[in-house]
Amino acid sequence: MKIDLEKLQKEYFPAALESIKAIIKIPSVRGEKAPQAPFGENTKKVLAFAINLAKELGFKAYQDPENRYGYVEYGSGEKIFAILGHLDVVPTGDLTKWEFEPFNPQVKDGKLLGRGSFDDKGPTIINLYALKYLKDHGFEPDYRIRLIFGLTEETDWASITSYMETEGTPDLGYTPDGEFPVVYAEKGILNADIVGGGEKFTLIGGEAYNSVNDVVTYQGPEMSKIEAILTAENIENYVEKDMLIIKGKSSHGSLPERGVNAALEALNAIAHVNPTSKIAKFVEEHLYRDYSFSKIFPAMHDESGNLTVNNGIVEINQDKTRLTLNLRVPITYRQEDVVKPLTAELAKFGLQLTDLKWENPVHMPKDSPMIQNIMQVYREVTGDHNAQPLAIGGGTYAKAMPNCVAFGAEFDIEESTMHAYNEYVKIDDLRKMLEIYTKSIPLLTKINK
């Protein structure tokens, strides 16, 4: 299908941009459960906005009576092709760190500013207007296309789980909630806790499994010796109210090497002054500045990369030991390939592995028609003929649905503002998205094309 790019950008893009601004104004952070609002009143409001917008654009749209999800439907094929977007956003955090009101969108210096502009309201609405252009110009897909509005991507994915329990699983699809050109493989993710008995010290810090533990506090013996070791290693530390504060550098759990893990730095130092500490000796042997458990898994890698391991939370005191792990497992391996060797090694230190939570990997072969069609359009639109499909350690919304891959919307992950203060999306990037998705959907939703 030939796309009139001038018409797409002059007539459809301005309307899409105004709709994105309008939907950003709804502060759709997940909230307290309420009647007919299982994920809070603001997620109910944002779903109603999206459904009404779709109807105004001439689409058939469905809103779940319990407001758990909604979708736009286009076409009449027997098989369903899903475009999986989400309208919930992460909390704004410390408002003093924002240079503008998070839910008061504005355009400045070629950027659309606002919480959700990039993750994922902007890309979701762009996909709606791509469908609008195709509908207005007579495109007839072989699949029945559903643009699904998820409401809990940033928390527990209960929204899309409810969709599949009620509506069934789509045959194929993508989510505009990852990276360009396309993510063909995502590693499996294993969250687990190392647990053991109490220690002679207290070490507390960290917030989440999938973030590098960047600040911890230590109380216990040999504080001055531990402080000296940390200082020698250029790790920021200071004493405050009889506590030793150790500071590292945060990073995403899929990229632990980009951060400095304060807990592991502290435990390595503790191992030097307290050789009887079980958890400190394990960390010194296996986790200190080793991001792949290389002594336990020396050969665990494949086309998606190496095994990576991150610690996010530490809770150690006189009663118990808890150190969390977030492992990104190459796509050809499974949970048991990690758990059995790791459990055996931990036992040597008197430690156990508990609270295991596993997310299956995503893998759609690079030579599959869907990946090849996406790459064809991406190279045409961007002129980047060297671009290749991506394998990543991070997990995207594609994991929520079988036969789904992440297709956009991040052009440069190094400049990403997703989940960050002062979130924005470049206007030119939104324009490119509209062209890419409008050209891709016809290729992806025609059978054997």
Secondary structure by P-SEA (a helix, b strand, c coil): cccaaaaaaaccaaaaaaaaaaaaacccccccccccccccaaaaaaaaaaaaaaaaacccccccccccccccccccccbbbbbcccccccccccccccccccccccccccccccccccccaaaaaaaaaaaaaaaaacccccccccccccccccccaaaaaaaaaccccccccccccccccccccccbbbbbbbccccccbbbbccccccccccbbbbbccaaaaaaaaaaaacbbbbbcccbbbbbbbbbccccccccccaaaaaaaaaaacccccaaaaaaaccccccccccccccccccccccbbbbbccccccccbbbbbbbbbccccccccccaaaaaaaaaaacccccbbbbbbbbbcccccaaaaaaaaaaaaaaccccbbbbbbcccccccccccbbbcccccccccccccccbbbbbaaaaaaaaaaaaacccccccccc
